[in-house]
Amino acid sequence: MSDTRAGFAAIIGAPNAGKSTLVNKLVGSKVSIVTHKVQTTRFPIRGVMMHGQSQVVLVDTPGIFSPKGRLDRAMVKSAWEGAGDADAIVHLIDARHWTGAATQPEGAGEYEGPAEDEAIIARLKELGVKAILALNKIDLVDRSALLAATQTLFDTGVYSDVVMISGLKGDGVGQLADMLASRMPEGPYLFPEDQSADIPVRMLAAEITREKLMLRLHQEIPYQLTVETETWEKYKNGSIKVDQMIHVSREGHRSIVLGKGGQTIKDIGTAARKELSDILGKPVHLFLRVKVSERWQDNRERFSAIGLDFDA
């Protein structure tokens, strides 16, 4: 019998429940982009958590919501596929939406809140699988209301365990890590112990730039753009030259991304370059361009590049 354990744990939930923040906290380093806007994660990103003698590959899935277009359908399909292949499932719920303490997230559009959680519960029932219920953002809700909400959710019958956490502050995260580690099957590690993420560095670089765009821009623009790393060149002195293309849907969006005198894209590039340099531990020379690609969301190759099914 092996004295090590290794397996996969899927983190599912409605948009903006805090999945990426939780994954980053469990892993101990940044592997997934985090913003205050919903639908930040577009494809499953695997973060590797070492906990005792267990290696847990955490799948940070896109938020599960009511899909309206091709990209939405592909994201939702990707989320459920990530859950279906996992050794453990965590259903992360924003506790505020079940205790009357919620406010509408910026950029949420038609964000449904509890209705989306209920749809996930119905799907878990349909699949006949048990999940760990993780109530997030507990530091922002009344405790008596939290206990009542916990009972209501647990009574649905789709949960094996309940843990109350604050993914941002770290409260309860250790308890969740213990649960996940104990549920992994016995066997050798799937990744080197010092590897924190299973994501190509070129894709990580594109995601970092997209995060900075989403943090800087507002309203619908972030959901109508994508970032592509076109070239990655290593210099003899150890530094790296990265060329990226930002694809937007309209000419008006291109002007907004560029900003007056090019200041907005300059600031975005500076922030992305600094973070990428910190992650890689070496200087990065980042060059950004913006292109109007009206139908980029109908491009099969771009879906494939980020691991989504164009025909979902």
C-alpha positions as CSV (number, residue, x, y, z in Angstrom):
1,M,0.0,0.0,0.0
2,S,1.2,3.5,-0.8
3,D,1.8,5.9,2.0
4,T,0.9,8.9,-0.3
5,R,-2.4,10.0,-1.7
6,A,-3.2,11.9,-4.9
7,G,-6.3,12.9,-6.8
8,F,-8.6,15.7,-8.1
9,A,-11.0,18.0,-6.3
10,A,-13.4,20.2,-8.3
11,I,-14.5,23.5,-6.9
12,I,-17.9,24.4,-8.3
13,G,-20.3,27.2,-7.7
14,A,-22.2,30.2,-9.0
15,P,-20.2,33.1,-10.5
16,N,-18.4,35.3,-7.9
17,A,-18.8,32.7,-5.1
18,G,-15.0,33.0,-4.5
19,K,-13.7,29.9,-6.2
20,S,-10.5,31.4,-7.5
21,T,-9.7,33.1,-4.2
22,L,-10.2,29.8,-2.4
23,V,-8.0,27.8,-4.8
24,N,-5.2,30.3,-4.5
25,K,-5.5,30.2,-0.7
26,L,-5.4,26.3,-0.6
27,V,-2.4,26.2,-3.0
28,G,-0.6,28.9,-1.2
29,S,0.2,30.9,-4.4
30,K,-1.6,32.5,-7.2
31,V,-2.7,30.1,-9.9
32,S,-6.1,31.6,-10.9
33,I,-7.0,35.2,-11.6
34,V,-9.3,37.0,-9.1
35,T,-11.5,40.0,-9.7
36,H,-14.7,41.5,-8.2
37,K,-16.5,40.7,-11.4
38,V,-18.5,37.5,-12.2
39,Q,-17.4,34.9,-14.8
40,T,-13.7,35.7,-14.3
41,T,-12.5,32.1,-14.8
42,R,-13.3,30.8,-18.3
43,F,-11.7,27.4,-18.2
44,P,-10.6,24.8,-15.6
45,I,-7.3,25.8,-14.0
46,R,-5.6,23.1,-11.9
47,G,-3.8,24.2,-8.8
48,V,-1.7,21.7,-6.9
49,M,-2.1,21.6,-3.1
50,M,0.3,19.5,-0.9
51,H,-1.3,18.7,2.4
52,G,0.5,16.2,4.6
53,Q,1.1,13.1,2.5
54,S,-1.7,14.0,0.1
55,Q,-1.5,15.8,-3.2
56,V,-4.8,17.4,-4.2
57,V,-5.1,18.8,-7.7
58,L,-7.7,21.5,-7.3
59,V,-9.8,22.2,-10.4
60,D,-11.0,25.9,-10.3
61,T,-14.0,25.7,-12.6
62,P,-15.8,28.5,-14.4
63,G,-18.9,29.7,-12.5
64,I,-22.0,27.7,-13.3
65,F,-24.8,29.9,-14.5
66,S,-27.6,30.1,-17.1
67,P,-25.7,30.1,-20.4
68,K,-26.8,32.5,-23.1
69,G,-24.2,32.3,-25.8
70,R,-21.6,29.9,-27.2
71,L,-18.8,31.0,-24.8
72,D,-21.3,30.7,-21.9
73,R,-22.3,27.2,-22.9
74,A,-18.7,26.1,-23.3
75,M,-17.8,27.5,-19.8
76,V,-20.7,25.7,-18.1
77,K,-20.0,22.4,-19.8
78,S,-16.3,22.7,-18.8
79,A,-17.4,23.3,-15.2
80,W,-19.5,20.1,-15.0
81,E,-16.9,18.1,-16.8
82,G,-14.4,19.2,-14.1
83,A,-16.7,18.0,-11.4
84,G,-17.6,14.7,-13.1
85,D,-13.9,13.6,-13.3
86,A,-13.1,14.6,-9.7
87,D,-12.4,12.4,-6.6
88,A,-14.1,15.1,-4.5
89,I,-16.4,18.0,-5.2
90,V,-16.7,21.2,-3.2
91,H,-19.8,23.3,-3.8
92,L,-18.8,26.8,-2.8
93,I,-21.7,29.1,-1.9
94,D,-21.6,32.8,-1.0
95,A,-23.3,32.7,2.4
96,R,-24.5,36.2,1.9
97,H,-27.0,35.1,-0.7
98,W,-28.7,32.7,1.8
99,T,-28.7,35.0,4.8
100,G,-30.1,38.2,3.3
101,A,-26.7,40.0,3.4
102,A,-25.9,40.0,-0.3
103,T,-25.5,43.0,-2.5
104,Q,-25.4,42.9,-6.3
105,P,-21.8,42.3,-7.5
106,E,-20.5,45.0,-9.9
107,G,-20.8,43.8,-13.5
108,A,-23.1,41.0,-12.5
109,G,-25.8,41.7,-15.1
110,E,-28.6,39.2,-14.5
111,Y,-26.8,37.4,-11.7
112,E,-29.3,35.1,-10.1
113,G,-27.6,34.4,-6.7
114,P,-29.5,31.6,-4.8
115,A,-31.3,30.4,-8.0
116,E,-28.0,29.4,-9.5
117,D,-27.0,27.5,-6.3
118,E,-30.4,25.7,-6.4
119,A,-29.8,24.7,-10.0
120,I,-26.4,23.2,-9.0
121,I,-28.1,21.3,-6.2
122,A,-30.6,20.0,-8.6
123,R,-27.8,18.9,-11.0
124,L,-25.9,17.1,-8.1
125,K,-29.1,15.3,-7.2
126,E,-29.5,14.2,-10.9
127,L,-26.0,12.9,-11.0
128,G,-26.4,11.1,-7.7
129,V,-23.1,12.5,-6.3
130,K,-22.3,13.9,-2.9
131,A,-20.4,17.2,-2.4
132,I,-18.8,19.1,0.4
133,L,-20.8,22.2,1.2
134,A,-18.4,25.1,1.7
135,L,-20.2,28.3,2.9
136,N,-17.9,31.2,2.0
137,K,-17.6,34.8,3.2
138,I,-18.9,33.9,6.7
139,D,-17.2,36.9,8.2
140,L,-19.8,39.1,6.4
141,V,-23.0,37.4,7.7
142,D,-24.9,37.1,11.0
143,R,-24.1,33.8,12.7
144,S,-27.7,32.8,13.6
145,A,-28.8,33.4,10.0
146,L,-25.8,31.4,8.8
147,L,-26.8,28.4,10.9
148,A,-30.3,28.5,9.6
149,A,-29.1,28.7,6.0
150,T,-26.7,25.8,6.6
151,Q,-29.5,23.6,7.8
152,T,-31.7,24.5,4.8
153,L,-28.9,23.6,2.4
154,F,-27.8,20.4,4.1
155,D,-31.4,19.2,4.1
156,T,-31.3,19.0,0.3
157,G,-29.4,15.7,0.8
158,V,-26.6,16.4,-1.7
159,Y,-23.9,17.1,0.8
160,S,-21.7,14.8,2.8
161,D,-20.1,17.5,5.0
162,V,-20.3,21.2,5.7
163,V,-17.5,23.6,6.3
164,M,-17.7,27.3,7.0
165,I,-14.9,29.4,5.6
166,S,-13.6,32.8,4.6
167,G,-11.5,32.1,1.4
168,L,-10.1,35.6,1.6
169,K,-9.1,35.6,5.3
170,G,-8.3,31.8,5.5
171,D,-10.8,31.0,8.3
172,G,-11.9,27.3,8.0
173,V,-9.7,26.7,4.9
174,G,-7.4,24.3,6.9
175,Q,-10.4,22.2,7.9
176,L,-11.5,22.0,4.2
177,A,-7.9,21.0,3.2
178,D,-8.0,18.2,5.8
179,M,-11.3,16.9,4.3
180,L,-10.0,17.0,0.7
181,A,-6.7,15.4,1.6
182,S,-8.4,12.5,3.4
183,R,-10.6,11.8,0.3
184,M,-7.8,11.4,-2.2
185,P,-7.1,7.8,-3.3
186,E,-3.9,6.1,-2.3
187,G,-1.2,6.3,-4.9
188,P,1.9,8.3,-6.1
189,Y,1.8,12.0,-6.7
190,L,0.6,13.2,-10.0
191,F,2.9,16.3,-10.2
192,P,6.3,17.2,-8.7
193,E,5.9,18.4,-5.1
194,D,7.1,21.9,-5.9
195,Q,4.7,22.5,-8.8
196,S,1.8,24.7,-7.9
197,A,-0.2,24.7,-11.1
198,D,-0.9,22.7,-14.2
199,I,-1.2,25.6,-16.7
200,P,1.1,26.5,-19.6
201,V,3.1,29.6,-18.7
202,R,2.0,31.3,-21.9
203,M,-1.6,30.8,-20.9
204,L,-0.9,32.0,-17.4
205,A,0.6,35.2,-18.8
206,A,-2.5,35.8,-20.9
207,E,-4.7,35.3,-17.9
208,I,-2.7,37.7,-15.8
209,T,-3.1,40.4,-18.4
210,R,-6.8,39.7,-18.7
211,E,-7.1,40.0,-14.9
212,K,-5.5,43.5,-15.1
213,L,-7.9,44.5,-17.9
214,M,-10.9,43.3,-15.9
215,L,-9.8,45.2,-12.8
216,R,-9.2,48.4,-14.7
217,L,-12.2,48.4,-17.1
218,H,-15.9,48.4,-16.2
219,Q,-19.3,47.2,-17.4
220,E,-19.6,44.7,-20.2
221,I,-16.2,45.3,-21.9
222,P,-14.2,42.6,-20.0
223,Y,-16.6,39.8,-21.1
224,Q,-16.1,40.8,-24.8
225,L,-12.3,40.6,-24.9
226,T,-9.7,37.9,-24.7
227,V,-5.9,37.9,-24.5
228,E,-3.6,35.7,-26.6
229,T,0.2,35.3,-26.0
230,E,1.6,35.4,-29.5
231,T,5.4,35.1,-28.9
232,W,7.6,34.1,-26.0
233,E,11.3,34.7,-26.4
234,K,14.0,34.0,-23.8
235,Y,17.1,36.3,-23.9
236,K,20.6,35.2,-23.0
237,N,20.5,37.4,-19.9
238,G,17.6,35.4,-18.5
239,S,14.9,38.0,-19.2
240,I,11.8,37.1,-21.3
241,K,10.1,39.1,-24.1
242,V,6.3,38.5,-24.4
243,D,4.1,39.8,-27.1
244,Q,0.3,39.6,-26.5
245,M,-2.7,40.5,-28.5
246,I,-5.9,41.8,-26.8
247,H,-8.9,40.9,-29.0
248,V,-12.0,43.2,-28.5
249,S,-15.4,43.0,-30.2
250,R,-15.8,46.7,-31.2
251,E,-13.8,49.7,-32.3
252,G,-15.2,51.6,-29.3
253,H,-13.9,49.0,-27.0
254,R,-10.4,49.3,-28.6
255,S,-10.4,53.0,-27.8
256,I,-11.4,52.3,-24.2
257,V,-8.6,49.7,-23.7
258,L,-6.0,52.0,-25.2
259,G,-7.2,55.0,-23.2
260,K,-6.3,58.7,-23.7
261,G,-2.8,58.9,-25.2
262,G,-2.4,55.1,-24.6
263,Q,-2.3,55.6,-20.9
264,T,-4.8,52.8,-19.9
265,I,-3.0,50.1,-21.8
266,K,0.3,51.3,-20.5
267,D,-0.9,51.0,-16.9
268,I,-2.4,47.6,-17.6
269,G,0.9,46.4,-19.2
270,T,2.9,47.7,-16.3
271,A,0.8,45.9,-13.7
272,A,0.8,42.6,-15.7
273,R,4.5,42.8,-16.4
274,K,5.3,43.3,-12.7
275,E,3.2,40.4,-11.5
276,L,4.5,38.1,-14.2
277,S,8.1,39.0,-13.3
278,D,7.4,38.3,-9.7
279,I,5.9,34.8,-10.5
280,L,8.7,33.8,-12.9
281,G,11.5,35.4,-10.8
282,K,13.1,37.1,-13.8
283,P,12.6,40.3,-15.8
284,V,9.8,40.3,-18.3
285,H,9.4,42.7,-21.3
286,L,5.7,42.8,-22.1
287,F,4.3,44.3,-25.3
288,L,0.6,44.6,-25.7
289,R,-1.4,45.3,-28.8
290,V,-5.2,45.7,-29.3
291,K,-7.1,44.3,-32.3
292,V,-10.8,44.5,-33.2
293,S,-12.0,40.9,-33.8
294,E,-15.7,41.2,-33.9
295,R,-16.4,37.5,-34.0
296,W,-13.6,36.2,-31.8
297,Q,-16.2,34.3,-29.7
298,D,-17.1,32.3,-32.9
299,N,-13.5,31.3,-33.5
300,R,-13.0,27.5,-32.9
301,E,-9.2,27.9,-32.6
302,R,-9.5,30.4,-29.7
303,F,-11.9,28.1,-27.8
304,S,-9.4,25.2,-28.3
305,A,-6.5,27.4,-27.1
306,I,-8.1,27.8,-23.7
307,G,-9.5,24.2,-23.4
308,L,-13.1,24.9,-24.1
309,D,-15.5,22.9,-26.4
310,F,-16.5,25.1,-29.3
311,D,-19.5,22.8,-30.0
312,A,-20.9,22.8,-26.4
